[in-house]
């Protein structure tokens, strides 16, 4: 009696492997239908890819924003002196005297500037790396950061007696 099974070290054919495993031959297997899902909206829409112009504009806006953050941040760190200059330009008689609040809120505004630019740069770089349109991110980031820093600067300004007197005298005319 001869054993037709492969011996140790011999290779079995796929049919012999299936038979040894107790599976039916491949030609007797039922046809398998693979269900596919409907294409997603992302797959059907053409992907909007960033162009080299978008990349250039985004990087230029980020560079301009960085210069602005450094210059403005330094002026916020010396908020009382900056406010005195602003009050002279606007025509306010007197000096900025809300020194303690000015230093506190000036420092907060400088921190908000740095954090705002950093978040804007991180989001922009992420979009640039994924080759998505990104020029709008520095614009929106600058607008939001400007809004927040303006609030920080307005708090000590609106508590300064000389500035309040100027506001009330101009609105009463």
C-alpha positions as CSV (number, residue, x, y, z in Angstrom):
1,X,0.0,0.0,0.0
2,X,1.4,3.3,-1.1
3,X,0.7,6.6,0.6
4,X,-0.1,9.4,-1.9
5,X,0.3,12.1,0.7
6,X,3.4,14.2,0.6
7,X,6.2,13.1,2.9
8,X,8.1,15.3,5.3
9,X,10.1,17.9,3.2
10,X,8.0,17.4,0.1
11,X,5.7,20.2,-1.1
12,X,2.0,19.6,-1.3
13,X,0.0,21.2,-4.1
14,X,-2.9,23.6,-3.1
15,X,-5.4,20.8,-4.0
16,X,-3.6,18.3,-1.7
17,X,-3.4,21.0,1.1
18,X,-7.2,21.6,0.8
19,X,-8.0,17.9,0.8
20,X,-5.8,17.4,3.9
21,X,-7.5,20.2,5.7
22,X,-11.0,18.7,4.9
23,X,-11.9,21.5,2.5
24,X,-13.7,21.0,-0.9
25,X,-11.7,21.6,-4.1
26,X,-11.6,25.1,-5.4
27,X,-13.7,24.4,-8.4
28,X,-16.6,23.3,-6.1
29,X,-16.5,26.5,-4.0
30,X,-19.5,28.9,-4.3
31,X,-18.7,32.2,-5.9
32,X,-18.1,35.0,-3.4
33,X,-19.7,38.4,-3.9
34,X,-17.8,41.2,-2.3
35,X,-20.1,44.0,-1.2
36,X,-18.8,47.5,-1.9
37,X,-20.1,50.6,-0.3
38,X,-21.2,53.6,-2.3
39,X,-18.4,56.0,-3.1
40,X,-18.1,58.7,-0.5
41,X,-18.5,62.4,-1.3
42,X,-14.8,62.9,-0.9
43,X,-14.0,60.3,-3.5
44,X,-16.5,61.7,-6.0
45,X,-15.4,65.3,-5.7
46,X,-12.2,66.3,-7.3
47,X,-9.6,67.1,-4.6
48,X,-8.7,70.7,-4.4
49,X,-4.9,70.8,-4.4
50,X,-2.8,73.7,-3.3
51,X,-0.7,75.3,-6.0
52,X,2.8,76.7,-5.7
53,X,1.2,80.2,-5.6
54,X,-0.9,79.2,-2.5
55,X,2.3,77.8,-0.8
56,X,4.1,81.1,-1.6
57,X,1.3,83.3,-0.3
58,X,0.9,81.2,2.8
59,X,4.6,81.3,3.7
60,X,4.7,85.1,2.9
61,X,1.8,85.8,5.2
62,X,3.3,83.7,8.0
63,X,6.6,85.5,7.6
64,X,4.9,88.9,7.7
65,X,2.8,87.8,10.7
66,X,6.0,86.7,12.5
67,X,7.6,90.1,12.0
68,X,4.4,91.8,13.1
69,X,4.2,89.6,16.2
70,X,7.8,90.4,17.3
71,X,7.3,94.2,16.8
72,X,3.9,94.4,18.3
73,X,4.7,92.0,21.1
74,X,7.6,94.2,22.1
75,X,5.4,97.2,22.2
76,X,2.8,95.4,24.3
77,X,5.5,94.5,26.8
78,X,6.1,98.2,27.3
79,X,2.3,99.0,27.2
80,X,2.4,102.3,29.3
81,X,5.0,103.9,27.0
82,X,3.1,102.7,24.0
83,X,-0.2,104.1,25.3
84,X,1.4,107.4,26.0
85,X,2.5,107.6,22.3
86,X,-0.9,106.5,21.1
87,X,-2.6,109.1,23.3
88,X,-0.3,111.9,21.9
89,X,-1.1,110.8,18.3
90,X,-4.8,110.8,19.0
91,X,-4.7,114.1,20.8
92,X,-5.4,113.1,24.3
93,X,-4.3,115.6,27.0
94,X,-2.5,113.8,29.8
95,X,-0.6,110.7,30.3
96,X,-1.5,107.0,30.6
97,X,-1.6,106.4,34.4
98,X,-3.1,102.9,34.6
99,X,0.4,101.5,34.8
100,X,-0.2,98.2,36.7
101,X,-3.1,97.1,34.6
102,X,-1.3,98.2,31.4
103,X,1.7,96.0,32.2
104,X,-0.5,93.0,33.1
105,X,-2.8,93.3,30.1
106,X,0.1,94.2,27.8
107,X,1.9,91.0,28.8
108,X,-1.2,89.0,28.3
109,X,-1.7,90.6,24.8
110,X,1.9,89.7,23.9
111,X,1.4,86.1,25.0
112,X,-1.9,86.0,23.0
113,X,0.0,87.3,19.9
114,X,2.7,84.5,20.2
115,X,0.1,81.8,20.9
116,X,-2.1,83.0,18.1
117,X,0.7,83.1,15.5
118,X,2.0,79.7,16.7
119,X,-1.4,78.0,16.3
120,X,-1.9,79.7,12.9
121,X,1.6,78.6,11.7
122,X,1.0,75.0,12.9
123,X,-2.4,74.7,11.2
124,X,-0.9,76.3,8.0
125,X,2.0,74.0,7.9
126,X,-0.2,71.0,8.5
127,X,-2.4,72.0,5.5
128,X,0.6,72.8,3.4
129,X,2.0,69.3,4.1
130,X,-1.3,67.7,3.1
131,X,-1.2,69.8,-0.1
132,X,-4.5,71.5,0.8
133,X,-5.3,75.2,0.1
134,X,-4.0,77.1,3.1
135,X,-3.6,80.8,2.2
136,X,-6.7,81.7,4.2
137,X,-5.4,80.2,7.5
138,X,-3.0,83.1,8.2
139,X,-5.7,85.6,7.3
140,X,-8.2,84.1,9.7
141,X,-5.6,83.5,12.4
142,X,-4.5,87.2,12.2
143,X,-8.1,88.4,12.4
144,X,-8.8,86.3,15.5
145,X,-5.6,87.2,17.2
146,X,-6.2,90.9,16.4
147,X,-9.6,90.7,18.0
148,X,-8.3,89.0,21.2
149,X,-5.3,91.4,21.6
150,X,-7.6,94.4,21.0
151,X,-9.7,93.3,23.9
152,X,-6.6,92.9,26.0
153,X,-5.5,96.4,25.1
154,X,-8.9,97.9,25.6
155,X,-9.2,96.7,29.2
156,X,-6.5,99.0,30.7
157,X,-7.3,101.8,28.2
158,X,-10.9,102.0,29.3
159,X,-9.8,102.2,33.0
160,X,-7.4,105.1,32.4
161,X,-8.8,108.5,33.6
162,X,-7.1,110.6,30.9
163,X,-8.4,108.3,28.1
164,X,-11.9,108.2,29.6
165,X,-12.0,112.0,29.9
166,X,-11.0,112.3,26.2
167,X,-13.7,109.8,25.2
168,X,-16.4,111.6,27.2
169,X,-15.3,115.0,25.9
170,X,-15.4,113.9,22.2
171,X,-18.7,112.2,22.5
172,X,-20.3,115.2,24.2
173,X,-19.5,117.6,21.4
